Amino acid sequence: MRTWMLAGTGLAAIASGFVGSAEAAGRLTLYCATDEAWCQLMATEFEKATGIDVAMTRKSSGETFAQIKAEKDNPKGDIWWGGTGDPHLQAAEEGLTDVYESPMNGELHDWALAQYEVSGGRTVGIYAGALGFGYNTELLAQKGLAAPACWADLIKPEYKGEVQMANPNSSGTAYTALATFVQLMGEDKGFEYLKALHANINQYTKSGSAPIKAAAQGETMVGIVFQHDAVTMKAGGAPIAVVSPCEGTGYEIGSMSIIAGARNVEEAEQFYDFALKADVQTKAREAKSYQVPSNKNAPPPPESPKLTEIKLIDYDFAKYGSSAERSRLLGKWDSEVSAMPR
């Protein structure tokens, strides 16, 4: 267990102009795995900066990985931006993404470059965020329950039917949760926990952020999500409390990869460089996205969870992002957890 320390956060500004603007007009097919608003913002800002037409598709991390894998013999996408790093690492291992060294690498935090190094240059970190959960304070008060502060609280009998999380097969967020419980508790106890949690789950959603959106709307009490997604709901006025579990928790390094065999490689490389710029990363707050940016010159939004103050595990991205380990854990979850009655 360790408290994760981010590298220095210098505030030096960089030029906001983007080399090769309107004259470099072309096309780009963007596969995006963050929230829709941020996906749309990135597509729009890149079009404005370069004149390149962007066709953007938004899906969850697991769905995007599955699509890229299905299209490997005839790639239709050019670049995959966002979503948890584990499926990006699996795609790198399977040769579904290409090596690219951006001139922006020198401005990135060490944790972002660690993704680049472990993948052999096939992916890079663009943001970071800690796993946790959020709960609807009004529903909690109505039911007279004590506020949950730990993972252990979510498997108590009084929370039966009150918890929602995504399906780890489609959601990078939920796969991070699965891998977190295994690393935090050990595999046997981690799966015991997942089975106990299953009894309290009212729905496994497709998207990782859907559970906290449901909590914000009063459709469930608790949503297991990345904490920044709970912050988004709270910042929007929903009665949501954000929790960093007392036992400790895992985290994601949201990543970006150029798809192998991309039809528009030059445009993909331009987007890659663009997305790593400090002034571009600071625009995330406009889309109410509160992850920690990977560029050292991009200060996190003030609402962002303070990663240096959260009890984070030493998440093994290389192991849990590998094709074999992901497939094994997902298969075990399908057979031992998902198949159980509730």
URLIN-V306358 format. One record per residue. N is the residue number from 1. D_LAST is the distance of its C-alpha to the last C-alpha in Angstrom with 2 decimals. Layout:
BEGIN
N | D_LAST
N | D_LAST
END
This chain:
BEGIN
1 | 32.47
2 | 34.95
3 | 35.74
4 | 36.32
5 | 39.79
6 | 40.60
7 | 44.01
8 | 46.74
9 | 46.33
10 | 49.81
11 | 50.43
12 | 53.18
13 | 53.02
14 | 53.27
15 | 54.89
16 | 52.75
17 | 54.70
18 | 53.24
19 | 55.71
20 | 56.11
21 | 55.10
22 | 56.02
23 | 58.25
24 | 55.33
25 | 53.58
26 | 51.29
27 | 47.71
28 | 44.42
29 | 40.96
30 | 38.46
31 | 34.80
32 | 33.21
33 | 29.84
34 | 30.14
35 | 29.66
36 | 31.59
37 | 34.24
38 | 35.22
39 | 35.30
40 | 37.60
41 | 39.74
42 | 40.31
43 | 41.27
44 | 43.61
45 | 45.23
46 | 45.88
47 | 47.43
48 | 49.64
49 | 50.73
50 | 51.51
51 | 51.92
52 | 49.44
53 | 47.24
54 | 43.52
55 | 40.93
56 | 37.59
57 | 34.11
58 | 31.09
59 | 27.83
60 | 25.29
61 | 26.43
62 | 24.40
63 | 25.47
64 | 29.03
65 | 29.18
66 | 27.98
67 | 30.64
68 | 33.38
69 | 32.60
70 | 32.69
71 | 35.99
72 | 37.64
73 | 40.38
74 | 41.15
75 | 40.00
76 | 39.76
77 | 38.84
78 | 41.26
79 | 39.37
80 | 35.81
81 | 35.67
82 | 32.84
83 | 29.29
84 | 28.24
85 | 30.76
86 | 28.68
87 | 28.65
88 | 32.29
89 | 33.11
90 | 31.45
91 | 33.50
92 | 36.57
93 | 36.06
94 | 35.80
95 | 38.95
96 | 37.35
97 | 39.08
98 | 42.69
99 | 44.57
100 | 46.08
101 | 47.80
102 | 48.11
103 | 51.15
104 | 48.74
105 | 47.26
106 | 49.77
107 | 48.30
108 | 44.73
109 | 42.96
110 | 42.67
111 | 38.88
112 | 39.34
113 | 41.98
114 | 39.84
115 | 37.60
116 | 40.84
117 | 42.13
118 | 39.09
119 | 38.76
120 | 42.46
121 | 43.18
122 | 40.62
123 | 38.51
124 | 39.15
125 | 37.33
126 | 37.65
127 | 35.53
128 | 33.29
129 | 30.40
130 | 28.14
131 | 24.35
132 | 22.85
133 | 20.99
134 | 22.13
135 | 21.16
136 | 22.51
137 | 25.04
138 | 25.48
139 | 21.87
140 | 21.85
141 | 25.09
142 | 23.98
143 | 21.10
144 | 23.46
145 | 21.43
146 | 23.25
147 | 23.44
148 | 21.29
149 | 23.74
150 | 22.00
151 | 19.05
152 | 18.37
153 | 18.03
154 | 14.94
155 | 12.82
156 | 14.35
157 | 12.59
158 | 14.54
159 | 12.92
160 | 9.40
161 | 9.02
162 | 12.41
163 | 12.29
164 | 12.91
165 | 14.31
166 | 15.69
167 | 15.09
168 | 17.57
169 | 18.97
170 | 20.43
171 | 20.81
172 | 23.28
173 | 21.93
174 | 18.50
175 | 20.38
176 | 22.53
177 | 19.59
178 | 18.48
179 | 22.15
180 | 22.66
181 | 20.12
182 | 21.68
183 | 25.14
184 | 24.57
185 | 22.90
186 | 23.88
187 | 21.80
188 | 20.37
189 | 19.45
190 | 18.37
191 | 15.70
192 | 14.71
193 | 14.39
194 | 12.38
195 | 9.78
196 | 9.89
197 | 9.92
198 | 6.86
199 | 5.02
200 | 7.56
201 | 7.82
202 | 8.48
203 | 10.23
204 | 11.88
205 | 15.48
206 | 18.41
207 | 20.81
208 | 20.76
209 | 22.39
210 | 20.30
211 | 17.88
212 | 20.96
213 | 22.54
214 | 19.66
215 | 20.04
216 | 23.77
217 | 23.38
218 | 21.24
219 | 18.18
220 | 16.05
221 | 17.34
222 | 16.97
223 | 17.51
224 | 17.83
225 | 21.06
226 | 24.61
227 | 26.44
228 | 29.11
229 | 26.72
230 | 25.85
231 | 29.62
232 | 30.19
233 | 28.15
234 | 29.92
235 | 33.27
236 | 32.70
237 | 32.49
238 | 28.78
239 | 27.75
240 | 26.02
241 | 26.48
242 | 26.41
243 | 25.24
244 | 26.47
245 | 24.20
246 | 26.35
247 | 25.55
248 | 26.82
249 | 25.43
250 | 26.17
251 | 28.05
252 | 28.92
253 | 32.32
254 | 32.19
255 | 34.54
256 | 36.91
257 | 38.15
258 | 40.76
259 | 39.55
260 | 41.62
261 | 43.95
262 | 43.75
263 | 46.30
264 | 47.25
265 | 47.52
266 | 50.10
267 | 48.12
268 | 44.97
269 | 47.03
270 | 48.35
271 | 44.88
272 | 43.85
273 | 46.85
274 | 46.37
275 | 42.75
276 | 43.89
277 | 46.59
278 | 46.31
279 | 47.24
280 | 44.63
281 | 41.82
282 | 42.76
283 | 42.11
284 | 38.32
285 | 38.54
286 | 39.91
287 | 36.57
288 | 34.78
289 | 33.56
290 | 33.92
291 | 33.58
292 | 36.39
293 | 38.95
294 | 40.19
295 | 43.86
296 | 45.53
297 | 47.64
298 | 44.75
299 | 43.74
300 | 40.07
301 | 39.52
302 | 39.95
303 | 36.42
304 | 34.92
305 | 33.01
306 | 35.61
307 | 34.52
308 | 37.25
309 | 35.70
310 | 32.13
311 | 31.16
312 | 30.45
313 | 29.78
314 | 32.27
315 | 30.00
316 | 31.16
317 | 31.39
318 | 33.41
319 | 30.92
320 | 27.65
321 | 29.43
322 | 30.66
323 | 29.65
324 | 28.91
325 | 26.74
326 | 24.73
327 | 24.19
328 | 23.30
329 | 20.72
330 | 19.09
331 | 19.10
332 | 17.58
333 | 14.74
334 | 14.19
335 | 14.36
336 | 12.80
337 | 10.10
338 | 9.38
339 | 9.31
340 | 6.54
341 | 3.80
342 | 0.00
END
